[in-house]
Amino acid sequence: MVKKYILYLLPLFIIISSCFTACKKGFEAKNYVAYFGGEVQNPQTNYVLLLKDNTVVDTIYLDKKNRFLHKFDSLAPGLYTFKHEPEYQYVYFDKNDSLMVRINAFDFDNSIVFCGRGDEKNNFLMEMYLKNEEDKGTMYDVFDRNVKQFTKNIDSSFAIRKSFYLKRKAEIGWDETFDAVAKASLDFHHITKKEIYPYAHQFRTGENIRKTLPSNYYAHRKEVNYENHDLINYSPFIKYVSMMLNNMAYEKNKGNLNENSIENNIEKLNITNKIINNEKVRNVVLNNVALMYLLEDQNMYNNTKFIERYLHLSTDAALEKEIRTIYNSVQNLKVGNRLPDINLVNAENNLISLDKIISKPTVLYFWTTHAESHMAVAHQKIDDLKAKHPNYDFIAINIDDTQPNWNNALKKYKLNPSYELHADDFEAIRNKWVITKVHRIIILNADGTIKNGFANLFDVNFETNLQ
């Protein structure tokens, strides 16, 4: 998969290889010089951001040929994020690495390939990511199976990925520091599915399967290192911890499946405070719990009670400020309010005003090409709802995609453009409408006011919102 891109990278490599000759000369022990460069096809902005722990390290601008290159006089080894709005991915730097990356913004994740010193480790992370994403798309029906069938499925999938991991580890010979990241990309995807299963199975089938789980089902929890601050912004780790906290809260509250209940969410805060000793990691996890809760439970008394407990446990002023900002945005989406204005366009790239097209009760639902399995399931469910609720309009809004990607997806999946819109500014819709979960639904009255700003398309009781 990687080799076929090398020929396309060679011209770029030759042009700027003189900047990378240091990687062949060796470095002094205290020398942490590193290079990051590459090329962006079909760029959506004129820059690439490099971030560490969600803080921008540098903004690297593209030249006239859409190439970029930056020398870092001192770059600490570790996991970083590079972002070309609205997309992002991870890049790992060892001491004195000189990395180039080729990106096609129209097919961001699938197009990424690294070249230069440190490329093999990073290409491994991308390959593992794509394998995990492909596997994720097959999981919807697997959660409906009994414990034995479910375990057999995920163990088989894990064995295939572990074999790939062990093979690449032997071939590349990476050190223990990188191995913590490499193994995290393998393990957390697997054990996250184990944490999701009891909840998802009951949510989808109505069967509480917890009593039939093997006695060692949660043995993996004892093996997780919750203190590794190098992983606090690595999505496989964050997703696992989120699902684990959900599961432990449900167990504590006797299987209460209400993910948005004040009891479950305060319990998540308490569990986090109990099991994570590293202050930096603990604050990030507390922040994630608070963020997810505020996006779901719109009871003012509950929100106040929850925030009080969060602020009592958190010790990071910057993260606390972020939560207060989200809280204020959520208040704008209360029942009876009108949605804040954002730019929505149709397939012809013409601006569309929701106020002008809404004439009866309307359901707004969201999708992205980055979650294709959800896109297919969501549109199918909406088709079923259309037949049962003809008094409603149903409008799909594409988020987190470029306009060309969205137009291509409309054709590829044969979606009716008359009921499809695109949010051309992902940051705006995320901040103003607080869209962070793709299964989110906004229900509007016929006059355009909000009836329910935080419904869940896959809630078994969703249709009660349409009555």
C-alpha positions in Angstrom: 0.0 0.0 0.0 2.8 2.4 0.9 5.3 1.5 -1.8 3.1 2.6 -4.7 3.3 6.2 -3.4 7.1 6.4 -3.3 7.4 7.3 -7.0 5.1 10.3 -6.5 7.1 11.4 -3.5 10.5 11.3 -5.2 10.3 14.6 -7.1 9.4 16.4 -3.9 12.1 14.6 -2.0 14.8 15.5 -4.5 13.8 19.2 -4.5 14.2 19.6 -0.7 16.5 16.7 0.1 19.4 19.2 0.7 17.4 20.4 3.8 17.5 16.9 5.2 21.2 16.0 4.8 21.7 16.4 8.5 19.9 13.1 9.1 22.8 11.3 7.4 25.5 13.1 9.3 24.5 12.2 12.8 23.7 14.5 15.7 25.1 15.6 18.9 23.5 14.2 22.1 21.9 17.5 22.9 20.8 18.3 19.3 17.0 18.0 18.8 16.8 19.5 15.3 14.0 18.1 13.2 12.3 18.8 9.9 8.7 18.5 8.8 7.6 19.1 5.2 5.5 17.8 2.4 2.9 18.6 -0.2 -0.9 19.1 -0.1 -2.9 18.3 -3.1 -6.2 20.1 -3.5 -5.5 22.3 -0.4 -8.4 23.7 1.5 -6.3 26.3 3.4 -2.8 27.8 2.7 -1.2 26.3 5.8 -0.6 23.2 7.9 -0.6 23.3 11.7 1.6 21.2 13.9 0.2 20.7 17.4 1.4 19.1 20.7 -1.4 18.3 23.2 -3.8 20.5 21.4 -1.5 23.5 21.5 -0.2 24.9 18.2 3.6 24.4 17.9 3.8 26.2 14.6 1.9 27.3 11.5 3.6 26.2 8.4 2.5 28.0 5.2 2.2 26.4 1.8 4.3 27.8 -1.1 3.0 28.4 -4.6 3.3 24.7 -5.4 1.4 23.7 -2.3 4.5 22.5 -0.6 5.7 23.2 2.9 8.9 22.7 4.9 9.9 23.8 8.4 13.1 23.3 10.5 12.6 22.9 14.2 15.7 23.9 16.1 14.5 21.8 19.0 11.6 19.4 18.8 11.0 17.0 21.7 10.4 13.4 20.7 6.8 12.2 21.0 3.3 12.2 19.4 2.1 15.3 17.6 -0.9 16.2 15.5 -0.8 17.9 12.1 -3.9 19.6 10.8 -5.0 20.8 7.4 -8.4 22.3 8.2 -10.8 20.6 8.8 -8.8 17.3 8.9 -6.1 16.1 11.2 -3.9 13.1 11.8 -1.0 12.1 14.1 2.7 12.2 13.4 5.4 10.7 15.7 8.8 12.3 15.9 11.9 10.6 17.3 15.0 12.6 18.0 16.2 14.3 14.8 13.6 12.8 12.5 13.2 14.5 9.0 9.7 13.7 7.8 7.8 14.5 4.7 4.1 13.8 4.1 2.0 13.8 1.0 -1.7 14.6 1.5 -4.7 14.8 -0.8 -7.2 17.0 1.0 -10.1 15.4 -1.0 -9.3 11.9 0.5 -7.3 12.9 3.5 -6.7 9.8 5.6 -6.5 7.4 2.7 -3.9 9.5 0.9 -1.4 10.1 3.6 2.0 8.6 3.2 5.3 9.5 4.9 8.8 9.6 3.5 12.2 10.4 5.1 13.8 9.6 8.4 11.1 8.2 10.7 8.7 7.3 7.9 8.2 3.6 8.7 6.9 4.2 12.2 4.4 6.8 10.9 3.3 4.7 8.0 2.6 1.9 10.4 0.4 4.2 12.5 -1.6 5.2 9.4 -2.0 1.7 8.2 -3.2 0.6 11.7 -5.6 3.5 11.8 -7.1 2.6 8.5 -7.5 -1.0 9.5 -9.2 0.0 12.7 -11.6 2.3 10.8 -12.5 -0.4 8.3 -13.1 -2.8 11.2 -15.3 -0.2 13.0 -17.6 0.0 10.0 -18.4 -3.7 10.4 -19.4 -3.6 14.1 -23.0 -2.4 14.1 -24.5 -5.9 13.8 -21.8 -7.6 15.8 -23.0 -5.9 19.0 -26.3 -7.7 18.6 -24.7 -11.1 19.0 -24.5 -13.2 22.1 -21.4 -13.0 24.3 -19.7 -16.1 22.7 -20.2 -14.9 19.1 -19.2 -11.4 19.9 -16.0 -12.4 21.7 -15.1 -14.8 18.8 -15.5 -12.0 16.3 -13.4 -9.4 18.1 -10.7 -11.8 19.1 -10.3 -12.9 15.5 -10.1 -9.3 14.4 -7.6 -8.6 17.1 -5.4 -11.5 16.2 -5.1 -10.3 12.6 -4.1 -6.8 13.8 -1.7 -8.1 16.4 0.1 -10.2 13.7 0.5 -7.1 11.6 1.8 -5.1 14.7 4.3 -7.8 15.6 5.6 -8.1 12.0 6.1 -4.4 11.6 7.7 -4.1 15.1 10.3 -6.8 14.1 10.9 -5.3 10.7 11.3 -1.7 11.9 12.8 -2.3 15.3 11.3 0.7 17.1 12.1 1.6 20.7 9.9 1.2 23.8 8.8 4.8 23.8 7.2 4.5 20.3 6.0 1.0 21.1 3.7 2.5 23.8 1.9 4.5 21.0 2.0 1.6 18.5 0.6 -0.9 21.0 -2.0 1.7 22.0 -3.2 1.9 18.4 -3.7 -1.9 18.6 -5.0 -2.6 22.0 -7.4 0.3 22.7 -9.4 -0.3 19.5 -10.0 -3.9 20.8 -10.8 -3.2 24.4 -13.0 -0.3 23.5 -15.3 -2.7 21.7 -15.4 -4.8 24.9 -16.5 -1.8 26.9 -19.1 -0.8 24.3 -20.7 -4.3 24.0 -22.8 -4.6 27.2 -24.3 -1.2 26.7 -24.7 -1.3 22.9 -26.2 -4.8 23.1 -28.8 -3.8 25.6 -29.5 -0.5 23.8 -30.0 -2.2 20.5 -31.7 -5.5 21.6 -33.3 -4.7 25.0 -31.4 -7.6 26.6 -29.2 -7.0 29.7 -26.3 -9.3 29.0 -24.1 -8.3 31.8 -24.9 -11.3 34.0 -23.7 -13.7 31.3 -20.3 -12.1 30.8 -17.3 -14.3 31.6 -15.7 -13.6 35.0 -12.5 -12.3 33.4 -14.3 -10.1 30.8 -12.9 -6.9 32.2 -9.4 -8.2 33.0 -8.0 -5.7 30.5 -8.8 -2.8 32.8 -6.0 -3.9 35.2 -3.5 -3.8 32.3 -4.2 -0.2 31.2 -1.7 2.5 32.2 -3.9 5.5 32.9 -0.9 7.6 34.0 0.8 7.9 30.6 0.4 11.6 29.8 1.9 11.0 26.3 -1.4 9.5 25.3 -3.8 12.0 26.8 -4.7 13.5 23.4 -4.4 10.3 21.4 -8.0 9.4 20.3 -7.7 5.6 20.8 -6.9 6.2 24.5 -9.6 8.9 24.9 -12.3 6.8 23.3 -11.4 3.8 25.5 -11.5 5.8 28.7 -14.8 7.3 27.7 -16.4 4.0 27.1 -14.9 2.4 30.2 -16.3 5.2 32.4 -19.7 4.8 30.8 -19.6 1.1 31.5 -18.4 1.5 35.1 -21.0 4.1 35.8 -23.8 1.9 34.5 -22.6 -0.9 36.7 -22.4 1.3 39.7 -26.0 2.6 39.1 -27.4 -0.9 38.5 -27.4 -0.9 34.7 -29.1 2.5 34.3 -28.8 3.0 30.5 -29.4 6.7 30.6 -26.1 7.9 29.4 -27.1 11.5 30.1 -28.4 11.0 33.7 -26.9 13.3 36.3 -26.1 10.3 38.5 -24.1 8.5 35.8 -22.1 11.5 34.8 -21.2 12.6 38.3 -20.2 9.0 38.9 -17.9 9.2 35.9 -16.2 12.3 37.4 -15.8 10.4 40.7 -14.4 7.3 39.0 -11.9 9.4 37.1 -10.8 11.1 40.2 -10.3 7.7 41.9 -8.4 5.7 39.3 -6.2 8.4 37.5 -3.5 9.8 39.7 -1.6 11.8 37.0 -3.0 15.3 37.3 -2.6 16.2 33.7 -4.3 13.1 32.4 -7.0 13.3 35.1 -7.9 16.9 34.0 -8.2 16.0 30.4 -10.5 13.1 31.1 -12.6 15.2 33.5 -12.8 17.7 30.7 -14.0 15.1 28.2 -16.7 13.8 30.6 -17.9 17.4 31.2 -18.0 18.2 27.5 -20.0 15.1 26.6 -22.5 15.7 29.4 -23.1 19.3 28.6 -23.9 18.4 25.1 -26.7 16.0 26.1 -28.5 16.9 29.4 -30.2 20.2 29.1 -31.7 20.3 32.6 -30.6 23.6 34.1 -30.6 22.3 37.7 -28.6 19.2 36.7 -26.1 21.3 34.7 -25.4 23.5 37.7 -25.0 20.5 40.0 -22.7 18.7 37.6 -20.6 21.8 36.9 -20.1 22.3 40.7 -18.7 18.8 41.0 -16.5 19.2 37.9 -15.0 22.4 39.2 -14.4 20.8 42.6 -12.3 18.1 41.0 -10.6 19.9 38.1 -7.4 21.8 38.6 -6.8 23.1 35.0 -8.0 26.7 34.6 -7.7 26.6 30.8 -9.9 23.5 30.4 -12.4 24.9 32.9 -12.7 28.0 30.7 -13.5 25.8 27.7 -16.3 24.0 29.6 -17.8 27.3 30.6 -17.7 28.4 26.9 -19.5 25.2 25.9 -22.0 25.7 28.6 -22.9 29.2 27.3 -23.2 27.8 23.7 -25.6 25.1 24.9 -27.9 27.7 26.5 -28.4 29.2 23.1 -30.0 25.9 22.0 -32.7 25.8 24.6 -36.3 24.9 23.6 -38.1 27.8 21.9 -34.9 29.5 20.8 -33.9 29.9 17.1 -30.8 28.2 15.8 -27.8 30.6 15.5 -27.0 31.4 11.9 -24.4 29.3 10.1 -23.6 29.1 6.4 -25.4 26.2 4.7 -25.1 25.5 0.9 -26.8 23.2 -1.5 -25.3 21.0 -4.2 -24.9 24.1 -6.5 -22.9 25.8 -3.7 -25.7 28.4 -3.2 -26.3 29.8 0.3 -29.5 28.4 1.8 -31.4 30.0 4.7 -33.1 27.5 7.0 -35.7 30.1 7.9 -36.8 30.4 4.3 -37.1 26.7 3.6 -38.8 25.5 6.8 -42.6 25.4 6.5 -43.4 22.4 8.7 -41.8 20.5 11.6 -38.3 19.5 10.5 -35.7 17.1 11.6 -32.0 18.0 11.0 -29.6 15.1 11.0 -25.9 15.0 10.3 -23.3 12.9 8.5 -19.8 12.9 7.2 -17.8 10.7 4.8 -15.4 10.0 7.7 -18.1 7.8 9.1 -19.6 6.0 6.1 -21.3 3.2 8.0 -23.2 5.8 10.1 -24.0 7.7 6.9 -25.7 4.7 5.4 -27.5 3.6 8.5 -28.7 7.1 9.3 -30.1 7.7 5.8 -31.9 4.3 5.9 -33.4 5.1 9.3 -34.5 8.5 8.1 -36.2 6.9 5.0 -38.2 4.7 7.3 -39.2 7.8 9.5 -40.2 9.7 6.4 -42.8 7.0 5.5 -44.2 7.0 9.1 -44.1 10.8 9.7 -45.2 12.6 6.5 -46.0 15.7 8.5 -42.2 16.2 9.0 -39.4 17.3 6.7 -36.1 15.6 7.1 -32.9 17.5 6.0 -29.4 16.0 6.1 -26.5 18.3 6.8 -23.0 17.2 5.8 -20.3 18.3 8.2 -16.5 18.0 8.4 -16.1 17.5 4.6 -15.0 19.7 1.7 -17.5 20.8 -0.8 -16.0 18.6 -3.6 -16.0 15.6 -1.2 -19.6 16.2 -0.3 -20.7 16.5 -4.0 -18.9 13.3 -4.8 -20.6 11.5 -2.0 -24.0 12.7 -3.1 -23.4 11.0 -6.5 -21.6 7.9 -5.1 -24.4 7.1 -2.7 -27.2 8.4 -4.9 -28.5 10.8 -2.3 -31.3 13.2 -3.2 -29.7 16.7 -3.3 -33.1 18.2 -2.6 -32.9 17.1 1.0 -29.2 17.5 1.5 -27.2 20.6 2.7 -23.5 21.1 3.5 -22.0 23.2 6.4 -19.1 24.9 4.7 -17.5 25.9 8.0 -17.1 23.0 10.4 -15.8 25.2 13.2 -18.9 27.4 13.0 -21.4 24.5 13.2 -19.4 22.8 16.0 -19.2 26.0 18.1 -22.7 27.5 17.4 -24.7 24.3 17.2 -22.4 22.3 19.4 -22.2 19.4 16.9 -19.6 17.0 18.2 -21.5 13.7 17.8 -22.6 12.6 14.4 -25.8 10.8 15.7 -27.1 14.2 17.0 -30.5 15.3 15.9 -32.1 18.8 16.0 -35.9 18.9 15.8 -37.5 22.2 14.8 -41.1 23.4 15.0 -42.8 24.7 11.9 -41.9 28.2 12.8 -38.2 27.3 12.9 -37.9 27.4 16.7 -36.1 24.6 18.6 -38.3 21.7 19.8 -35.4 19.5 20.8 -31.8 20.5 20.2 -30.2 17.3 21.5 -32.0 14.2 20.3 -30.3 11.0 19.4 -31.3 9.3 16.1 -30.5 5.8 17.5 -32.4 6.2 20.8 -35.1 3.5 21.0 -37.5 6.2 22.1 -36.5 8.7 19.4 -39.9 8.7 17.7 -41.6 10.1 20.8 -40.0 13.4 19.8 -42.0 13.4 16.6 -45.4 12.9 18.2 
